[in-house]
Amino acid sequence: MRRTFDEALGWSEAGTALFLRAVAGWDEERYLAPSGLPGWSRKHLVAHVAANADALSNLTHWAATGEETPMYSSPRQRDADIEAGSRTPAAELAAWLRSSAQRLAAGVAGLTDDQWNAKVVTAQGRTVPATEIPWLRSREVCVHAVDLAAGVSFADLPTGFLVALADDVAAKRGGVAGPAVVLTATDTGDHWTLPGEGEPVAVAGPLADVVAYLTGRPHALTTGDGSLAPALPAWL
Ligand code: ZN
């Protein structure tokens, strides 16, 4: 793992600011427009990001007190909250987004060194030290800032974050069936290998496109003969 705790903390703060700036001043119409995620309006996405801050605040509470407070009470409740958020007035949704981010920032700022090492459980059921919370938040705010379809692109995100995200997704994709691919970021020289079926296909392009491809977002990555990179299966 190449990322450090301090880097992740910086990305979570910068990503939160980026996300908040992107939606600042939006009226109902702009909130109701489609996001980049299939079937989701921007309201769905903002509700999801606000609910994520609340969920991660549950983990900072868990780390601080030892009281088991899971991120979400259930996957069904999580989906229901996003659905309800998609019907919430824009001003109310914007206020939830801000207040949830402030609560999380306060929870993070309050943790002692010992509490940072406390074990918590993610929504996927992984047991991790609380020091992973800033990374979990970074991924949500940075990637979903792009998903807002409001002018933020992967190229606007910090290079170190993009490398760390590619590391993360490539590792997860190692356990999912799909084509064998060797990825090269032409601007940083980094490589990632996705084990899979068939002779490995070499795919190259800017780091921002590599990450868009790995995370299943629209991209412009091509193989050596100029054809579009092979489609990857869903991974989450
Ligand atoms: Zn998400």
Boltz pocket constraint, residues with backbone or C-beta under 6 A from the ligand:
constraints:
  - pocket:
      binder: B
      contacts: [[A, 48], [A, 140], [A, 144]]
      max_distance: 6.0
